[in-house]
Amino acid sequence: MRPVPFALALFLLPASASAEPLPAQLNDAKTPEVKITGHIVRPKPKTIPASQLDVPPGFEVQVFAEGLINPRMLAVHDNGTVYVSRRKLGDVLMLRDTDGDGRADERRVVANRPNAHGIAIDEDTLYLVTIKELYKTRIQPDGSLAPLQRLLADLPDAGQHPNRTLVVGPDKQLYLSVGSTCNACADDNPENATLLQVKPDGSSRKIYASGLRNTIGFGFEPSSGALYGMDHGMDWLGDNVQHEELNLIQQGKNYGWPYIYEEDGINPADQPPGKLTHKQWAARSVAPVGLYVPHSAPMQMAFYTGEQFPEAYRGDAFVAMRGSWNRRPPSGYEVLRIRFEDGKPVGFEPLVSGFLVEDGEGWAQSARLAGIAQAKDGAMLVSDDDNGVIYRISYTGQGAANGGTSDRQPTYAEGTRVGMLEGPQSKLDAQPDKPAKLSRAILDAQGSSLQLESDTFKDGTSLPSEQAAEQDNVSPALRWKAGPDGTQSYAVIMEDPDVSSEPPFVHWLLYNLPADTTELSPGVPGAAALEMPEGALQGRNDRGSLGYYGPRPPKGEPAHHYHFQVFALDRQLDLPHAASRAELLEAMRGHVLVSDELVGRYSR
């Protein structure tokens, strides 16, 4: 029986008819009543032959492999062997076209892990990620895989977006996407809704960028090395809200979710932490560089570096657009081309469409696309995990016009904003190199009249294991004597100067503590703004998250020293939340009345 489309009116707040269009309502955080109408539209399955799909002149689509049940993410070895994860079956399948006819004639399962999903190849090393685990293995000459070696086993728990993906960067670091657990919420785990950076051996994991609801598809532009990703917009803000976002993803930046979307759109159902306003959150967020049709569901992304396609396509990005379930009319169900010029995105257009059709009974679809990768011969492979098919998109030049470049001008439903923006409009200033000295030395603040101490450790002794990052990650209780007359606020900085790569490692930045605050209870939450003491803000640690990040020195090294430093200041700092160490030190310069230090030790 075909699912029937129906409308669903969502009342995020007490609803009434409003003369204002929805985008205007959502840009006003004080609007008392917001009425949002959404739709559930699930196009019925329909068989559409590959030959009937719509492609630019000179291109053709054929079936590379079928009967695969649930092919998801794709990766291709330099020798042409194709690897595809099958999440529902919990395995990795190897495919080969041994006779060069464009169809796989060899297949076998080469690895098994429950929830196998993200897959990436670097020379002869293959990486695989499940919900919570990251593995690496060696690709054997016959295409089989050596036993999997587990690198990580503690990625965040699954939720609404359990499908982890990963890419090997030009710097040989692993970039791993961890989606949010929900449509829109304040996720408790700071690693949700992020892009993580991990060394190839699984060490030095940190949050590279945050505020990314579910960036399954991302990659590095070949000429510039810049990292771009397509983020899934929030559901239930309407048929034409929120657009899918193309982001230029930069280290240390926040991209707005769940409070801000697009340039400065406000999600009225979720409020920033503490007493922060949506405007304040937007000021520390980065706007997207492009917007695409809402609810199209971007999946894997691949930049084209081959030579089979016409020259105009080289350096462009291609994205498997899975297709909507909550929009009227439906969107997605296509292979999207993101055109790049001089290393920057300039426009969107479909490369392959026709998977979605409208017939006399409504809408029908022949594919839910998932993975995309470039084959050795320069063709593009795209997976359909609903029907167990991998398609091969090739350029033959037959019947080509304009050298094979597309002159099609797609039309989109009224109310959508498809195209590039002027962004990214980040309100974060470029940060100078981090000084190697401890903060007290940089600020020349060596006074010790504050008498900083803790109930959980003494100066020079070991920190309790509950305060370590891999244990409970609980910040210690701290207390100090009141500052001298004129004290208007306090700041707390925790640093490790014993790291070898980038001293000192910043573990905690806490500032604008009120002048009547002289102690901190254990377990300060990792929120941008604290409820108590009211007005206190937290900055970015070198893990990439906000708030306290406990000791986690490399295993086997001598104990590292963790310097807890408290500063009495003659002013409240005019500094927003999520400040970096450099921003905080610059704001404090010339305003320190007195300071003190307490040092704890920790080894693993």
C-alpha positions in Angstrom: 0.0 0.0 0.0 1.5 3.4 -1.0 2.2 5.7 1.9 -0.1 8.7 1.7 1.3 12.2 2.0 -0.2 14.3 4.7 0.4 17.7 6.3 1.4 18.1 9.9 1.0 21.4 11.7 3.7 21.9 14.4 3.1 24.3 17.2 6.5 25.1 18.7 4.9 27.7 20.9 1.2 28.6 21.4 0.2 29.0 17.8 -2.0 31.4 16.0 -2.3 32.6 12.4 0.4 35.1 11.6 0.6 37.5 8.7 4.4 37.3 8.7 6.1 34.7 6.5 7.9 31.9 8.4 11.5 33.2 7.8 10.5 36.5 9.2 9.1 34.9 12.3 12.2 32.7 12.8 14.5 35.7 12.6 12.8 37.3 15.6 13.8 35.6 18.8 11.0 37.5 20.7 8.2 36.4 18.5 5.7 34.9 21.0 3.8 32.7 18.7 5.3 30.6 15.8 3.2 28.4 13.7 5.0 25.9 11.4 3.5 23.6 8.9 5.4 20.6 7.6 4.7 17.6 5.5 5.5 13.9 5.5 5.8 12.8 1.9 7.4 9.4 1.2 7.5 8.8 -2.6 6.5 5.2 -3.5 9.1 2.9 -4.9 9.2 2.6 -8.7 11.6 1.0 -11.1 13.3 3.5 -13.5 15.9 2.1 -15.8 19.4 3.7 -15.7 19.1 4.6 -19.3 16.1 6.8 -18.6 17.9 9.0 -16.0 18.6 12.6 -16.9 22.3 13.5 -17.4 24.2 16.2 -19.3 25.0 15.5 -22.9 27.8 13.0 -23.4 27.2 11.3 -20.0 25.6 7.9 -19.4 24.6 5.8 -16.4 24.8 2.1 -16.1 24.6 -0.5 -13.3 28.0 -1.3 -11.9 26.7 -3.9 -9.4 23.3 -5.0 -8.1 21.9 -7.4 -5.6 24.1 -5.8 -2.9 21.2 -5.4 -0.4 22.5 -2.3 1.5 25.5 -0.6 -0.1 26.4 2.6 1.8 29.8 4.4 1.8 32.3 3.8 -1.0 36.1 3.9 -1.3 38.3 3.0 -4.2 41.9 1.7 -4.0 44.5 2.9 -6.5 44.4 -0.5 -8.3 40.7 0.0 -9.0 39.3 -2.3 -6.3 36.0 -0.9 -4.9 35.1 -1.3 -1.2 31.6 -0.6 0.1 30.2 -0.8 3.6 26.9 -2.4 4.3 25.6 -1.1 7.6 22.6 -3.4 7.9 24.7 -6.5 7.2 27.7 -5.3 9.3 30.3 -5.9 6.7 32.6 -4.5 4.0 32.3 -5.8 0.5 35.1 -5.9 -2.1 34.1 -5.4 -5.8 36.2 -5.7 -8.9 35.6 -5.2 -12.7 38.2 -7.6 -14.0 37.3 -7.4 -17.7 36.8 -3.6 -18.0 33.2 -3.7 -19.1 32.0 -1.3 -16.5 30.3 -4.0 -14.3 31.7 -5.7 -11.2 32.3 -9.4 -11.9 34.1 -10.2 -8.6 32.7 -9.7 -5.1 33.4 -11.0 -1.7 33.1 -9.9 2.0 36.4 -8.8 3.4 35.5 -7.5 6.8 32.8 -7.9 9.4 31.9 -5.4 12.1 28.4 -4.4 13.4 27.2 -1.0 12.0 30.2 -0.7 9.6 29.7 2.5 7.8 32.4 5.2 7.1 35.3 4.0 5.0 38.5 5.7 3.7 41.7 4.5 2.0 45.2 6.0 2.2 47.6 4.1 -0.1 47.4 0.5 1.2 45.7 1.3 4.6 41.9 1.1 4.9 40.1 2.8 7.8 36.6 1.8 8.9 34.3 3.4 11.5 31.2 2.1 13.2 29.1 3.9 15.7 31.6 3.8 18.5 34.7 2.2 17.0 37.5 3.2 14.6 39.5 0.5 12.9 42.5 0.3 10.5 43.8 -2.5 8.4 46.1 -3.4 5.5 44.9 -4.0 2.0 46.4 -7.3 0.7 47.5 -7.7 -2.9 44.5 -9.9 -3.6 42.1 -7.2 -2.3 41.4 -8.9 1.0 42.0 -7.2 4.3 44.3 -8.0 7.1 42.7 -8.4 10.6 41.2 -5.2 11.7 43.1 -3.2 14.4 40.9 -1.2 16.7 42.1 2.4 17.2 39.1 3.9 19.2 36.3 2.3 21.1 34.6 5.3 22.7 33.1 7.5 20.1 29.8 9.0 21.2 26.7 6.9 21.5 24.2 6.7 18.6 21.1 8.7 18.4 19.2 10.1 15.4 22.4 10.3 13.4 24.5 7.2 14.1 26.3 7.0 10.7 29.9 8.1 11.2 32.0 8.9 8.2 35.7 9.7 7.7 38.2 11.2 5.2 42.0 11.1 5.2 43.2 14.7 4.9 46.2 16.1 2.9 48.0 16.2 6.2 47.4 12.4 6.7 45.2 13.2 9.7 41.8 11.4 9.9 38.7 13.7 9.9 35.7 11.9 11.4 32.1 13.2 11.4 29.9 12.5 14.4 26.3 13.7 14.0 24.0 15.0 16.6 21.8 12.6 18.6 18.7 14.6 17.8 17.0 17.0 15.4 17.7 20.0 17.6 18.9 19.8 21.2 21.8 20.7 23.6 23.7 17.5 23.2 25.5 16.5 26.4 28.5 15.0 24.7 30.6 17.8 23.2 31.8 15.4 20.5 28.3 15.1 19.0 27.5 17.4 16.1 31.2 17.8 15.3 34.0 17.0 13.0 36.8 15.3 14.9 40.5 15.2 14.0 42.4 12.0 14.9 46.0 10.9 14.1 46.3 7.8 12.0 47.2 5.7 15.1 44.0 6.9 16.9 45.7 9.3 19.2 45.4 13.0 19.8 41.7 13.1 19.1 40.2 16.6 19.2 37.2 18.5 18.1 38.1 20.2 14.8 34.8 22.0 14.3 31.4 22.0 16.1 27.8 23.1 15.6 27.5 20.7 12.6 24.2 18.8 12.9 25.1 15.9 10.6 27.9 16.4 8.0 28.1 13.0 6.4 29.6 14.3 3.2 32.8 16.3 3.3 36.1 16.5 1.5 39.2 18.6 0.7 39.2 20.8 -2.4 42.2 19.5 -4.4 43.9 22.8 -5.3 43.5 24.8 -2.1 43.3 22.0 0.5 40.2 23.7 2.0 37.7 21.5 3.8 34.1 21.7 2.6 31.1 19.8 3.9 27.3 19.5 3.3 25.4 19.7 6.6 21.9 18.3 7.0 19.5 21.1 8.0 17.0 20.8 10.9 13.6 19.2 10.3 10.2 20.6 11.2 10.9 24.3 10.6 8.8 24.1 7.4 9.1 22.8 3.8 11.5 25.5 2.9 13.4 25.8 6.2 16.2 24.8 6.9 18.2 24.7 3.7 21.0 22.1 3.4 24.3 24.0 4.1 27.6 24.0 2.2 30.2 25.0 4.8 33.8 25.9 4.6 34.9 24.0 7.6 37.8 25.5 9.6 39.5 24.5 12.8 38.0 25.9 16.0 34.9 27.3 14.4 31.3 26.7 15.3 28.6 26.5 12.7 25.5 27.4 14.7 23.5 24.3 15.4 21.1 23.9 17.2 20.4 27.6 17.8 21.3 29.3 14.6 21.0 28.3 11.0 21.9 29.7 7.6 23.3 33.3 8.0 21.4 34.2 11.2 18.2 32.3 11.2 16.9 31.6 14.7 15.6 28.2 15.9 12.8 29.4 18.2 12.4 26.1 20.1 15.9 26.0 21.5 17.5 28.6 23.7 21.3 29.1 24.0 22.8 28.1 27.4 22.8 30.5 30.4 21.5 33.9 29.5 23.2 34.0 26.1 20.9 35.3 23.3 20.6 33.9 19.8 22.3 37.1 18.6 25.3 36.4 20.8 25.4 32.8 19.6 25.2 33.9 16.0 28.1 36.3 16.6 30.4 33.3 17.4 29.1 31.2 14.5 30.2 30.8 10.9 27.6 31.3 8.1 27.5 28.7 5.3 29.0 29.5 1.9 26.1 28.0 0.0 22.5 26.8 0.5 20.7 24.0 -1.3 17.1 22.8 -1.4 15.9 22.0 2.2 15.6 18.4 3.3 17.5 17.0 0.3 19.7 14.9 2.7 23.3 15.2 1.4 25.3 12.0 1.9 28.9 11.2 0.8 30.9 13.8 -1.1 33.7 13.3 -3.5 35.9 15.8 -5.4 36.6 15.0 -9.0 40.3 14.6 -9.8 40.0 12.3 -12.8 40.4 12.9 -16.5 37.5 11.1 -18.0 35.0 13.9 -17.5 35.4 17.2 -19.4 37.8 19.7 -18.1 35.1 21.9 -16.7 34.1 19.2 -14.2 37.6 18.7 -12.8 37.9 20.0 -9.3 34.2 20.0 -8.8 32.5 18.2 -5.9 29.8 15.6 -6.3 27.3 14.7 -3.6 24.8 11.8 -3.3 21.5 13.4 -2.3 19.5 10.8 -0.6 16.1 12.6 -0.8 13.5 14.0 1.5 10.8 12.3 3.5 9.5 15.5 5.1 8.9 18.0 2.3 6.2 18.8 -0.3 7.3 18.7 -3.0 10.0 16.1 -2.3 13.6 17.2 -2.8 16.9 15.5 -3.5 17.0 12.0 -5.1 19.9 13.1 -7.4 23.6 13.3 -7.8 24.5 17.0 -7.1 27.4 18.8 -8.7 29.0 21.7 -6.8 30.9 23.8 -9.4 34.2 25.2 -8.3 36.3 27.9 -9.9 39.8 28.8 -8.7 39.3 26.6 -5.7 36.0 28.2 -4.6 32.4 27.0 -5.0 30.3 29.0 -7.4 27.1 27.1 -8.0 25.0 24.0 -7.8 23.4 21.9 -10.5 22.3 18.2 -10.8 24.7 15.8 -12.5 22.1 12.9 -12.5 18.4 13.4 -11.8 15.3 11.4 -12.8 15.3 9.1 -9.8 12.3 11.1 -8.6 9.2 11.4 -10.8 5.7 12.7 -10.5 3.0 10.4 -11.9 -0.7 10.3 -11.7 -0.7 9.0 -8.1 1.8 11.4 -6.7 5.6 11.1 -6.4 7.7 8.0 -7.0 11.4 7.3 -6.6 13.7 4.6 -7.9 16.7 5.2 -5.6 17.8 6.4 -2.1 21.4 7.4 -2.8 24.1 7.1 -0.1 27.8 6.8 -1.2 29.8 8.3 -4.0 33.4 7.8 -5.1 35.6 8.2 -8.2 36.6 5.0 -10.0 40.1 4.3 -11.2 39.1 5.1 -14.8 37.6 8.5 -13.9 33.9 7.4 -13.8 31.9 8.1 -10.7 30.2 5.4 -8.7 27.1 6.1 -6.6 25.3 3.6 -4.3 21.6 3.1 -3.8 21.2 1.3 -0.5 17.4 0.9 -0.8 17.7 -1.2 -3.9 21.1 -2.7 -3.5 22.6 -1.1 -6.6 25.8 0.8 -7.4 25.5 3.0 -10.5 28.4 4.0 -12.7 28.4 7.5 -14.2 30.7 7.8 -17.2 31.4 10.3 -19.9 31.5 8.9 -23.5 31.3 12.2 -25.4 28.6 10.8 -27.7 26.1 13.5 -28.4 27.9 16.0 -26.3 27.3 19.7 -26.6 29.5 22.5 -25.3 32.4 20.1 -24.7 30.2 18.1 -22.3 29.6 20.9 -19.9 26.0 21.3 -18.6 23.9 24.2 -19.8 20.8 23.0 -17.9 19.2 25.5 -15.7 17.3 23.5 -13.0 14.2 25.1 -11.4 13.5 24.8 -7.7 10.3 25.2 -5.8 9.3 28.7 -4.9 10.6 29.8 -1.5 14.0 28.0 -1.7 17.3 29.8 -1.8 19.7 27.8 -3.9 23.1 29.3 -4.5 26.3 30.6 -3.0 26.5 33.2 -0.2 29.3 35.7 0.4 30.4 33.8 3.5 31.7 32.3 5.5 30.9 35.3 7.7 32.7 34.3 10.8 32.7 36.7 13.8 35.8 34.9 15.1 38.9 36.9 14.5 42.0 35.1 13.1 44.0 33.9 16.1 47.8 34.5 16.5 50.1 31.7 17.2 49.7 30.4 20.7 52.6 31.6 23.0 54.6 28.8 24.6 54.8 30.4 28.1 52.2 29.9 30.8 49.5 32.5 31.0 50.8 33.9 34.3 54.2 34.5 32.8 52.8 36.2 29.7 50.7 38.5 31.8 53.5 39.1 34.3 51.1 38.2 37.1 53.1 36.5 39.8 51.4 37.7 43.0 50.2 34.9 45.3 47.9 36.6 47.8 44.8 34.8 46.5 45.9 31.6 48.2 44.4 29.2 45.6 43.7 25.7 46.9 41.6 22.6 46.4 40.0 20.0 48.6 40.9 17.2 46.2 44.7 17.7 45.8 47.5 19.7 47.3 50.0 21.7 45.4 52.5 19.4 43.6 50.6 16.2 44.3 48.7 13.9 41.9 45.2 14.8 40.7 42.5 12.3 41.5 41.6 9.9 38.6 38.0 11.3 38.5 39.4 14.5 37.2 41.1 12.9 34.2 39.6 13.1 30.8 39.4 9.3 30.3 37.8 8.8 33.7 35.0 11.1 34.9 36.4 14.4 33.6 35.2 16.2 36.7 36.7 19.6 37.3 38.2 20.0 40.8 36.8 22.1 43.6 38.8 25.4 43.8 38.7 28.2 46.3 40.7 31.4 46.8 40.8 34.5 49.0 39.0 37.5 47.8 41.0 39.9 45.6 42.1 43.4 46.6 39.8 46.4 46.5 38.9 47.1 42.9 38.4 43.5 41.9 35.5 43.2 39.4 35.9 39.7 38.2 38.0 36.5 38.2 39.4 34.3 35.4 40.6 30.7 35.7 43.0 29.1 33.3 44.3 25.5 33.4 47.3 24.6 31.2 49.8 21.8 30.7 53.3 23.0 29.6 54.8 19.5 29.4 53.3 18.5 26.1 55.9 18.2 23.3 53.9 19.3 20.2 52.2 22.6 21.1 53.0 23.9 24.6 51.1 24.7 26.6 48.0 22.6 26.1 44.9 24.6 27.3 42.5 22.5 29.4 40.2 25.2 30.8 39.3 28.8 30.2 36.7 30.3 32.6 36.2 34.1 32.9 33.8 36.8 34.0 33.3 35.1 37.4 31.6 37.7 39.5 33.7 39.6 42.1 31.8 37.9 45.0 32.7 34.4 43.7 35.7 32.9 45.5 35.1 29.2 45.0 34.0 26.7 42.4 32.2 23.5 43.1 33.5 20.3 41.5 32.1 19.3 38.1 31.5 22.6 36.4 29.4 21.9 33.3 30.9 22.3 29.9 28.4 25.0 28.9 29.3 28.3 27.1 27.6 30.3 29.8 27.1 29.1 33.4 23.8 29.3 35.3 25.8 29.6 38.5 27.8 31.7 39.1 25.6 33.8 36.8 27.4 35.6 34.1 30.5 33.3 34.0 31.6 32.3 30.5 33.8 29.5 29.2 36.3 29.4 26.4 37.6 26.8 24.0 40.1 24.3 25.2 42.6 22.6 23.0 40.5 19.6 22.7 38.2 21.9 20.7 35.3 21.9 23.2 34.1 24.4 25.8 34.8 24.2 29.5 36.9 21.8 31.5 38.9 19.0 29.8 40.8 16.9 32.2 44.4 15.5 32.1 45.1 13.0 29.4 48.9 12.8 28.8 50.3 10.1 26.5 50.6 6.7 28.1 54.0 5.9 29.5 55.2 9.5 29.7 56.3 10.9 33.1 53.6 12.8 35.0 52.6 16.0 33.4 52.0 19.2 35.4 48.7 20.9 35.3 48.8 24.6 36.3 45.5 26.0 37.7 45.8 29.8 37.6 43.3 32.3 39.0 43.4 36.0 38.2 41.7 38.9 40.0 40.8 41.5 37.4 39.8 45.2 37.7 37.0 44.8 35.1 34.5 42.5 33.6 35.9 41.4 30.3 34.1 42.6 27.1 34.6 39.1 25.6 31.9 36.7 24.3 31.7 33.1 25.1 33.9 30.5 23.3 37.0 32.7 23.5 40.4 31.3 22.6 43.4 31.5 24.9 44.9 34.3 22.8 41.6 36.3 22.9 41.4 35.9 26.7 45.0 36.9 27.4 44.6 39.9 25.2 41.4 41.0 27.0 43.1 40.5 30.4 46.3 42.3 29.5 46.8 45.3 31.8 43.8 44.4 34.0 45.3 41.8 36.4 45.5 42.9 40.0 46.9 39.7 41.5 47.0 36.0 40.6 47.9 32.6 42.1 48.7 29.1 41.0 48.0 25.6 42.1 49.8 22.7 40.3 48.6 19.1 40.1 50.4 16.1 38.5 48.9 13.2 36.5 50.2 10.3 34.5 48.5 7.4 32.7 
